[in-house]
Amino acid sequence: MPSDDQTPGHPAPEELQIDLPAILDLIGEGSWSWDVPSGRVIHNAVWSRIFGIDDGALEHGIETAIARIHPEDQPRLQLRIEESRDLPDRFEDTYRVCHPDGSELWVSSRGFVADRNPDGTARRVTGSIRDITAFVQARQALENSEGRFADLAENVPGAIFEYTLHPDRNDTIQYMSAGCEDIWEIPAKDILGDPAQLWRMVDPEDLPAMRDSVFASAETGEHWAWRWRITTPSGKRKWLHGTGRPTRMADGTVSWNSLILD
């Protein structure tokens, strides 16, 4: 008789199994199991696609995978294979795979030692591998973009900075370009540590209206633009012009990416 918690027409809980290889196929991850003594690697079809192998076989020698690894990454991976005694229980590697058509993939491979020999060397290693090319390319594009922005900021007259006004009306500066030193005579790192010193340089006659202009921009979301006077630490008197567009966050914080010109 079926137990009370078994629904007619459905398998009992003990009959349910998780088909991990099928799940990995579904999410696009390669699965592999490496028999270290023989060098055989049993794997799924995704593993073959990642390594650019289309012979239909689901078992290959480890040397087949090594041959497809980018020449600059091969020595590191080869050393890991040869030093199986020191292979950690769990590990992760990131490297490039070269396909016969000349294309390259970035991959992330995770593994664990499923069985060891009496002397401690790995006997069987199992894991998964996935294509992370899109992620790496996006990260590289972001780094390139940030580099171009930094170059631009260093060569634009004046100072580019990110000013943030918090709901309690405390303020912080998240970024400041090197041009700030020409304007305020203070290095960027010192301004980031104490943004209040910029307010202290503002002419007392201009300070109330300038603060109100920032608060008004934060409340209305309108573009901020203002002219005011400062006195630098060396005693120089300057007229400054600032402009920036506010962005309101969900918590009420408002940030401006601003440009200040002397």
C-alpha positions in Angstrom: 0.0 0.0 0.0 1.2 3.5 -0.7 2.1 5.5 2.4 -0.1 8.3 3.6 2.2 11.0 2.1 2.5 9.4 -1.3 0.2 10.9 -3.9 -1.4 8.3 -6.3 0.3 8.4 -9.7 3.5 10.1 -8.4 6.8 8.4 -7.3 7.5 8.0 -3.6 10.1 10.5 -2.3 12.8 7.9 -2.1 12.3 7.2 -5.8 13.0 10.8 -6.8 16.5 11.5 -8.1 18.3 14.6 -9.2 19.8 14.3 -12.7 22.7 16.6 -12.2 24.3 16.1 -15.7 20.9 16.9 -17.3 20.7 20.1 -15.2 24.2 21.1 -16.2 23.3 20.5 -19.8 20.2 22.7 -19.4 22.1 25.6 -17.9 24.9 25.4 -20.3 27.6 24.0 -18.0 30.0 21.3 -18.9 30.5 18.4 -16.5 33.6 16.2 -16.4 35.2 13.4 -14.4 38.9 12.9 -14.7 40.4 9.5 -14.0 43.9 10.6 -13.1 45.9 7.3 -13.5 44.6 6.6 -17.0 44.2 10.3 -18.0 40.6 9.7 -19.3 38.0 12.4 -19.0 34.4 11.5 -19.2 32.2 14.5 -19.9 28.9 15.8 -21.3 28.3 17.4 -24.7 28.6 20.9 -23.3 32.2 20.2 -22.3 32.9 19.2 -26.0 31.3 22.4 -27.3 33.4 24.5 -24.9 36.6 22.8 -26.1 35.5 23.0 -29.7 35.4 19.2 -30.2 32.7 17.9 -32.5 33.6 14.2 -32.8 30.5 13.1 -30.8 32.5 11.3 -28.2 31.9 11.8 -24.5 35.3 10.6 -23.4 38.7 12.0 -24.3 42.2 12.0 -22.9 43.2 14.9 -20.7 45.8 15.8 -23.3 43.0 16.6 -25.7 41.8 19.4 -23.4 45.3 20.6 -22.6 46.0 21.0 -26.4 43.0 23.4 -26.7 44.1 25.6 -23.8 45.8 28.9 -24.7 49.6 28.6 -24.9 50.0 31.3 -22.2 47.7 29.4 -19.8 48.9 25.9 -20.6 52.0 25.8 -18.3 49.9 26.7 -15.2 47.3 24.1 -16.0 49.9 21.5 -16.9 51.7 22.0 -13.6 48.4 21.5 -11.7 47.9 18.2 -13.6 51.4 17.0 -12.9 51.4 17.8 -9.3 48.3 15.8 -8.4 49.7 15.2 -4.9 49.3 18.8 -4.0 45.9 19.2 -5.7 43.6 20.8 -3.1 40.3 19.2 -2.3 38.4 22.0 -4.1 39.8 24.4 -6.7 38.9 26.8 -9.4 40.7 27.9 -12.5 40.1 30.6 -15.2 41.8 30.2 -18.5 41.4 30.6 -22.3 40.4 27.9 -24.7 41.4 28.1 -28.4 39.1 26.6 -31.1 40.3 25.3 -34.4 38.6 28.2 -36.2 40.9 30.7 -34.3 38.2 31.9 -31.9 38.9 32.0 -28.1 36.8 31.5 -25.1 37.3 32.4 -21.5 36.2 29.6 -19.2 35.9 29.0 -15.5 36.4 25.4 -14.3 35.6 24.2 -10.8 36.6 20.8 -9.5 37.0 18.7 -6.4 39.0 15.6 -5.6 36.4 12.8 -5.3 39.0 10.1 -4.5 42.6 9.9 -3.4 45.3 7.2 -3.5 46.8 6.0 -0.2 49.8 8.3 -0.8 47.5 11.4 -1.0 47.6 11.9 -4.8 44.4 12.4 -6.6 42.8 9.4 -8.2 39.6 10.9 -9.5 38.7 14.5 -9.9 35.2 15.7 -10.8 33.9 19.2 -11.7 32.1 21.6 -14.1 33.2 24.1 -16.6 31.4 27.1 -18.1 31.9 29.7 -20.8 32.5 33.2 -19.2 33.6 35.0 -22.3 30.7 37.4 -22.3 31.4 38.3 -18.6 35.2 38.8 -19.3 34.5 41.0 -22.4 32.0 43.1 -20.4 34.5 43.6 -17.6 37.3 44.5 -20.1 34.9 47.0 -21.8 34.1 48.6 -18.5 37.8 48.8 -17.5 38.5 50.4 -20.9 35.7 52.8 -20.5 36.8 53.8 -17.0 40.4 54.2 -18.3 39.1 56.5 -21.1 37.1 58.5 -18.6 40.1 58.9 -16.3 42.2 60.1 -19.2 39.5 62.6 -20.2 39.0 63.8 -16.7 42.8 64.4 -16.3 42.8 66.5 -19.5 39.6 68.5 -19.1 40.1 72.0 -17.6 38.6 72.3 -14.2 37.5 69.5 -11.8 35.1 66.7 -12.5 33.6 65.1 -9.4 30.7 63.1 -8.0 29.0 64.9 -5.2 26.4 63.1 -3.0 23.8 64.6 -0.7 22.3 62.1 1.8 18.8 62.3 3.2 20.1 63.7 6.5 21.8 66.5 4.4 25.3 65.2 5.1 27.4 65.2 2.0 30.2 63.2 0.6 32.4 63.2 -2.5 32.8 59.9 -4.2 35.2 60.9 -7.0 37.4 63.9 -7.7 39.7 64.5 -10.7 43.2 65.8 -10.4 42.1 69.2 -11.7 40.8 70.0 -8.3 44.3 71.0 -7.2 44.5 73.8 -9.7 41.2 75.2 -8.4 41.2 74.6 -4.6 45.0 74.0 -4.1 44.1 70.7 -2.4 44.9 67.1 -3.7 41.9 64.9 -4.6 42.7 62.4 -1.8 42.4 65.1 0.8 39.1 66.4 -0.6 37.7 62.9 -0.5 38.7 62.6 3.1 37.2 66.0 4.1 34.8 67.5 1.6 33.7 70.1 4.1 36.9 72.1 3.5 35.5 73.1 0.0 32.5 74.7 1.7 34.8 76.5 4.1 36.5 78.2 1.2 33.2 79.6 -0.1 32.7 83.4 0.4 30.5 83.9 3.5 28.2 86.1 1.4 27.7 83.4 -1.2 27.5 80.4 1.1 23.7 80.4 2.0 22.5 80.9 -1.5 24.9 78.2 -2.8 23.7 75.7 -0.3 20.1 76.5 -1.1 20.8 76.0 -4.8 22.1 72.4 -4.1 19.1 71.6 -1.9 16.7 73.0 -4.6 18.3 70.9 -7.3 18.0 67.8 -5.0 14.3 68.4 -4.3 13.2 69.3 -7.9 15.6 67.1 -9.9 16.5 70.1 -12.0 19.9 70.7 -13.5 22.2 72.5 -11.0 24.3 75.5 -12.2 25.8 78.2 -9.9 28.6 80.8 -9.7 30.3 81.7 -6.4 33.5 83.0 -4.9 36.2 81.2 -3.0 39.4 82.0 -1.1 42.0 79.4 -1.5 44.5 78.3 1.2 47.2 80.6 -0.4 44.8 83.6 -0.2 43.8 83.7 -3.9 40.3 85.0 -4.7 38.5 83.1 -7.5 35.1 83.0 -9.2 34.0 79.4 -9.8 31.2 78.1 -12.0 29.6 74.7 -11.4 27.2 72.5 -13.3 25.7 69.1 -12.8 22.6 66.9 -13.2 21.1 65.2 -10.2 20.2 61.5 -9.9 18.0 60.4 -7.1 18.4 57.0 -5.5 15.7 54.8 -4.0 16.8 55.8 -0.4 16.5 59.5 -1.2 20.2 60.0 -1.7 21.0 62.4 -4.6 24.2 62.4 -6.6 25.5 64.9 -9.1 28.3 64.2 -11.7 29.5 67.8 -11.8 32.1 70.0 -13.6 33.7 73.0 -11.8 35.5 75.6 -13.8 37.6 78.5 -12.6 
